[in-house]
Structures are given as structure tokens and as C-alpha cells.
Amino acid sequence: MNEERYFQERDEEMRAALREKLEAQANAMAGQEKMAASVGVTDEQIVAEIEALGFDADTAPVLHLMPLVAVAWADGEVQDEEREVILEAAGNHGIEPGSPAGNMLASLLEKRPADVVLGQVLTVLQHMLAVKGMQPDSVLKACEDVAAAAGGFFGFGSKVSGDEEAVIKKISKSFSSAGSQKVTDQLK
């Protein structure tokens, strides 16, 4: 009887493990579906890339603002005027202060994200825009707005610093589309 009980317990453990695995996979799929709905892309590879960067469905809207954050940090600090432009763009994307996305954005504006983060985010954004058939012109225009928000000297001189212009060109180049060159040319 002990032998029979042993095998019965073992079978129950195996069934429980299979149920747990099934539930974990179902939860993962539900999370991916929520993420896909959040970013408007159903491509599983892109969703996996977004998750690998540490975003979830609640923080994914910040992805579109990362180029703006990079431009704001180009000169080593985020100016109040730049922060205002970014927060306005965040509001336009439905990001509320105190929400998970709002908190993530606040964190990114407090401490400069690593350059490698920007590179990875740009790659993901490029894939997202390609899948959606969109041009990055609006992202680049928003970057230009951030760059122009602060700078100059008592209203004179260029409001866009050389560092900011270099970041915008890097972003434009990463999107590598003919349409995005139009905004970069306007900076000259």
C-alpha cells in the first residue's frame, strides 16, 4: 500500500506541476496580449523586445517618449522648459502623473538613462513604426520641440544646442527613413 500511495502522490504532484505550467503560460500570454493592445502592435517579437527592456502594458506608453527624454538629457541636464514639453507630450499620450507610466517617466527625467537603453528603445520603436506603416516624423518633430524649449541666451542665438542636434540626428538615422531626414534638414 505504501508503494501505491507513493505513486499516487507522485502522479498528483506531476498533475499539479502541469496545471501550474499551464496557468503560467496562460498568464504570460494574457500579459503579452495586454502589452500588444497597449502599444498597438500584435507582432510577438516586438512585444517580447518591449518586455525584455523592462516595460509592461502599464509603462509601455513611455516608449514613444524615450527619444524626447534623450534629447532633454543631451546637454547633461533636463531643463524645466524641456520637462514641461515632455510632460505635455505625455499627457497627449494619456500618461497621467502618479500612474505607472507617469512614475517611470518621472524617474527617467530625474536620472539620465544609460545610452544603451536609448539604442535598444530606438530599435524597438523602429520595428513598431515599420509594422504600423508609420513614419517617425512626429517623433522627430517632438524631439525638435524639446530641443527648442530651452536654450539660447536671453532669446538670442540658436535654442538647439549642438549636443541636442547630434542626438536628434542619431535618432533620425536610427529610424533610417527618407521622411525623417526632412525634420533633420530643418535643424540646419
C-alpha positions in Angstrom: 0.0 0.0 0.0 2.8 2.4 0.7 4.1 1.9 -2.8 0.7 2.5 -4.3 0.3 5.7 -2.2 3.8 6.9 -3.3 2.9 6.6 -7.0 -0.5 8.2 -6.4 1.2 11.2 -4.6 3.8 11.4 -7.4 1.1 11.5 -10.0 -0.8 14.2 -8.1 2.4 16.3 -7.9 3.0 15.9 -11.7 -0.5 16.9 -12.5 -0.2 19.9 -10.2 3.1 20.9 -11.9 1.4 20.6 -15.3 -1.5 22.8 -14.1 0.9 25.4 -12.7 2.9 25.4 -16.0 -0.4 25.8 -18.0 -1.5 28.7 -15.8 1.9 30.4 -16.0 1.8 30.2 -19.8 -1.7 31.4 -20.0 -0.8 34.4 -17.7 2.2 35.1 -19.9 0.0 35.1 -23.0 -2.5 37.3 -21.3 0.3 39.7 -20.4 1.6 39.7 -24.0 -1.9 40.4 -25.3 -2.3 43.3 -22.8 1.0 44.6 -23.9 0.1 44.3 -27.6 -3.1 46.2 -27.0 -1.2 48.9 -25.1 1.3 49.5 -27.9 -1.0 48.8 -30.8 1.2 46.0 -32.2 0.5 42.3 -32.4 3.9 41.2 -33.6 5.1 38.8 -30.9 8.8 39.5 -31.4 8.2 43.3 -30.9 6.1 42.6 -27.8 8.9 40.3 -26.5 11.5 43.0 -27.2 9.5 45.6 -25.2 9.1 43.2 -22.3 12.8 42.4 -22.4 13.5 46.1 -22.0 11.5 46.1 -18.7 8.3 47.7 -20.0 4.9 46.2 -19.3 1.5 47.1 -20.5 1.2 49.9 -18.0 4.6 51.5 -18.7 4.8 50.8 -22.5 3.4 54.2 -23.5 6.7 55.8 -22.2 8.5 54.1 -25.2 7.3 56.8 -27.6 8.7 59.5 -25.2 12.2 58.0 -24.8 13.6 59.9 -27.8 12.4 63.1 -26.2 14.0 62.1 -22.9 17.3 61.5 -24.7 17.2 65.0 -26.3 16.4 66.6 -23.0 19.4 64.9 -21.4 21.7 65.7 -24.4 23.4 68.6 -22.6 23.7 66.7 -19.2 20.6 68.0 -17.5 16.8 68.3 -18.1 15.8 72.0 -18.2 12.4 72.9 -16.7 11.1 74.0 -20.1 12.1 70.7 -21.7 10.4 68.8 -18.8 7.2 70.8 -19.5 7.2 69.9 -23.2 7.8 66.2 -22.4 5.1 66.2 -19.7 2.7 67.8 -22.2 3.5 65.1 -24.8 3.0 62.5 -22.0 -0.5 63.9 -21.3 -1.3 63.7 -25.0 -0.3 60.0 -24.9 -2.7 59.5 -21.9 0.1 59.3 -19.3 -1.1 60.6 -16.0 1.2 61.7 -13.2 1.3 59.1 -10.5 0.4 56.3 -12.9 3.0 53.5 -13.5 3.9 55.2 -16.8 3.9 58.6 -15.2 6.2 57.3 -12.5 8.6 55.7 -15.0 8.7 58.9 -17.0 9.4 60.9 -13.8 12.2 58.6 -13.0 13.7 59.0 -16.4 13.6 62.7 -16.1 15.3 62.6 -12.7 18.2 60.4 -13.6 19.7 60.1 -17.1 19.0 56.6 -18.6 22.0 54.8 -20.0 22.8 55.3 -23.7 22.4 51.6 -24.3 18.8 51.9 -23.2 18.1 54.6 -25.9 19.7 52.5 -28.6 17.6 49.5 -27.7 14.4 51.5 -27.4 15.1 53.2 -30.8 15.4 49.7 -32.4 12.1 48.7 -30.9 10.4 51.9 -32.0 11.8 51.5 -35.5 10.2 48.0 -35.6 6.9 49.3 -34.2 6.7 52.1 -36.7 7.6 49.8 -39.6 4.9 47.3 -38.5 2.3 50.1 -38.2 3.4 51.6 -41.5 4.1 54.9 -39.8 6.8 57.5 -40.4 8.9 58.8 -37.5 8.3 62.5 -38.4 6.0 63.2 -35.4 8.6 61.7 -33.0 11.4 63.8 -34.6 9.2 66.9 -34.5 8.6 66.3 -30.8 12.3 65.9 -30.3 12.9 69.2 -32.0 10.3 70.8 -29.8 12.1 69.6 -26.7 15.4 70.8 -28.0 14.0 74.3 -28.8 12.2 74.6 -25.4 15.3 75.8 -23.6 18.5 77.4 -24.8 19.7 80.5 -26.4 21.0 83.5 -24.5 18.3 86.0 -23.5 16.3 85.0 -26.5 19.2 85.3 -28.9 21.2 82.5 -30.7 20.1 79.0 -31.5 17.9 77.4 -29.0 19.0 73.9 -30.2 22.4 73.0 -28.8 25.0 71.1 -30.8 24.6 68.1 -28.4 20.8 68.1 -28.9 21.2 68.4 -32.6 23.5 65.4 -32.6 21.0 63.3 -30.6 18.2 64.2 -32.9 20.4 63.2 -35.9 21.2 59.9 -34.2 17.6 59.3 -33.6 16.7 60.2 -37.2 19.5 58.0 -38.5 18.3 55.1 -36.4 14.9 55.3 -37.9 16.6 55.4 -41.3 13.7 56.6 -43.4 13.7 59.2 -46.1 10.8 61.0 -44.5 12.7 61.5 -41.2 15.5 63.3 -43.0 13.1 66.2 -43.6 13.0 67.2 -39.9 16.8 66.8 -39.5 17.3 69.1 -42.5 15.1 71.8 -40.9 17.6 71.9 -37.9 20.4 73.1 -40.2 
